[in-house]
Amino acid sequence: MKIYTKEIKSVNLKKTDQIGCQLGQHLKGGEIIVLNGDLGSGKTTLTTSIVKGSGSLDQVNSPSFLIKNQYDCPNFIIHHYDFFRLSDPGLMKNDLIEIINNGRDVIIIEWAQIINDLIVKDYLNIDFVIDNHDNRILKFKYHNNLKYLIDLL
């Protein structure tokens, strides 16, 4: 299966918000989004906009200390994981497997390195790179079956 890539430069929070809202509006349920980047690169900021674009009124908080937050949207739940502080997923592994298998809800994962073997279906990968001018470069990598998320960005 072919892998596609796309890069978008975000020069401010408004642009990042726009990107996230557009992603959220196109989610159907069942998608997995993996966010990679240094601390403070914009992963939770983008997640906030994705949740908003999905129609949720829930307040988004970084799950760094809780490991998981969830947000109610009109058509699905968004499960937001952050494995930064863990060297092993522990009980969260079973939770994540159950949600992946239900195929209805959206999963957003920060610091996914320790659970990469659990993600057996296609997912949207977004790398956050900060350039010399403090802009965020969002690098998208995805398979054909997820093009609907990226085509209109």
C-alpha positions as CSV (number, residue, x, y, z in Angstrom):
1,M,0.0,0.0,0.0
2,K,1.3,3.4,-0.9
3,I,2.3,5.9,1.8
4,Y,1.6,9.5,1.2
5,T,3.3,12.5,2.8
6,K,2.4,16.2,3.1
7,E,4.0,19.1,5.0
8,I,2.2,22.2,6.3
9,K,4.0,25.1,7.9
10,S,2.1,26.6,10.9
11,V,3.4,30.1,11.6
12,N,1.1,30.8,14.5
13,L,-1.5,29.2,16.9
14,K,-4.4,30.3,14.6
15,K,-3.0,28.2,11.7
16,T,-2.5,25.2,14.0
17,D,-6.0,25.6,15.3
18,Q,-7.3,25.7,11.7
19,I,-5.4,22.5,10.7
20,G,-6.7,20.7,13.8
21,C,-10.3,21.9,13.3
22,Q,-10.3,20.7,9.7
23,L,-8.9,17.3,10.7
24,G,-11.6,17.0,13.4
25,Q,-14.4,17.9,11.0
26,H,-13.3,15.0,8.7
27,L,-13.0,12.3,11.3
28,K,-15.5,9.5,10.8
29,G,-14.6,7.3,13.8
30,G,-12.1,4.5,14.1
31,E,-9.1,6.6,13.1
32,I,-5.8,6.5,15.0
33,I,-3.6,9.6,15.0
34,V,0.0,9.4,16.3
35,L,1.7,12.7,17.3
36,N,5.5,13.0,17.5
37,G,7.5,15.9,18.6
38,D,9.5,17.5,21.4
39,L,7.9,18.8,24.5
40,G,6.1,22.1,23.7
41,S,6.0,21.4,19.9
42,G,2.2,21.7,19.7
43,K,0.8,18.1,20.1
44,T,-1.7,19.0,22.7
45,T,-2.6,22.3,21.0
46,L,-3.4,20.4,17.8
47,T,-5.4,17.8,19.8
48,T,-7.5,20.6,21.3
49,S,-8.4,21.8,17.8
50,I,-9.1,18.3,16.6
51,V,-11.5,17.8,19.5
52,K,-13.2,21.2,18.9
53,G,-13.5,20.4,15.1
54,S,-15.1,17.1,16.0
55,G,-17.9,19.0,17.7
56,S,-17.0,18.4,21.3
57,L,-17.5,21.1,23.9
58,D,-15.2,19.3,26.4
59,Q,-12.2,21.1,27.8
60,V,-8.9,19.5,26.5
61,N,-6.1,19.0,29.0
62,S,-2.7,17.4,28.5
63,P,-2.9,13.8,29.6
64,S,0.8,13.8,30.6
65,F,0.0,13.0,34.3
66,L,-3.2,11.1,33.8
67,I,-1.9,9.2,30.7
68,K,-5.4,9.2,29.2
69,N,-8.2,11.7,28.7
70,Q,-11.4,11.2,26.7
71,Y,-13.7,13.7,25.0
72,D,-17.3,13.1,24.0
73,C,-18.1,14.1,20.4
74,P,-21.4,13.8,18.6
75,N,-20.5,10.7,16.7
76,F,-17.7,9.1,18.7
77,I,-15.4,9.5,21.6
78,I,-11.8,10.7,21.2
79,H,-9.3,8.9,23.5
80,H,-6.2,10.9,24.0
81,Y,-3.2,9.1,25.3
82,D,0.2,10.4,26.4
83,F,2.9,7.8,27.1
84,F,5.7,10.3,27.8
85,R,6.2,9.3,31.4
86,L,6.0,5.6,30.9
87,S,8.6,3.0,29.9
88,D,5.9,0.3,29.7
89,P,2.2,0.8,28.9
90,G,1.0,-1.4,31.8
91,L,-2.8,-1.6,32.1
92,M,-3.2,1.1,29.5
93,K,-2.2,-1.6,26.9
94,N,-5.4,-3.5,27.5
95,D,-7.5,-0.3,27.4
96,L,-5.9,0.7,24.1
97,I,-6.3,-2.7,22.5
98,E,-10.0,-2.7,23.4
99,I,-10.6,0.8,21.9
100,I,-8.6,-0.1,18.7
101,N,-10.7,-3.3,18.4
102,N,-14.1,-1.4,18.8
103,G,-13.4,0.5,15.6
104,R,-15.8,3.3,16.5
105,D,-13.8,5.7,18.5
106,V,-10.9,8.0,17.5
107,I,-7.5,7.5,19.2
108,I,-4.9,10.2,19.5
109,I,-1.5,9.1,20.9
110,E,1.4,11.2,22.0
111,W,4.8,9.5,22.6
112,A,3.6,6.2,21.0
113,Q,7.0,4.5,20.8
114,I,6.3,2.1,23.6
115,I,3.1,0.8,22.0
116,N,4.0,0.8,18.3
117,D,3.5,-2.9,18.1
118,L,-0.2,-2.5,19.2
119,I,-1.1,-0.3,16.3
120,V,-1.9,-2.9,13.7
121,K,-4.1,-0.8,11.4
122,D,-3.3,2.2,9.3
123,Y,-2.9,5.4,11.1
124,L,-2.2,9.1,10.5
125,N,1.3,10.0,11.7
126,I,2.1,13.7,12.4
127,D,5.6,14.8,13.2
128,F,6.1,18.3,14.7
129,V,9.3,20.0,13.7
130,I,10.2,23.5,15.0
131,D,12.2,25.5,12.5
132,N,14.8,28.3,13.1
133,H,11.9,30.9,13.2
134,D,9.9,29.0,15.9
135,N,7.4,27.9,13.2
136,R,5.9,24.4,13.4
137,I,6.3,22.2,10.4
138,L,3.6,19.5,10.5
139,K,4.7,16.4,8.5
140,F,1.9,14.1,7.7
141,K,2.4,10.5,6.7
142,Y,-0.6,8.3,5.9
143,H,-2.0,5.5,3.7
144,N,-4.5,6.0,0.9
145,N,-7.5,5.0,3.1
146,L,-6.8,8.1,5.2
147,K,-6.5,10.6,2.4
148,Y,-9.9,12.1,3.2
149,L,-8.4,13.5,6.4
150,I,-5.6,15.4,4.6
151,D,-6.8,16.2,1.1
152,L,-8.6,19.4,2.1
153,L,-5.8,20.8,4.4
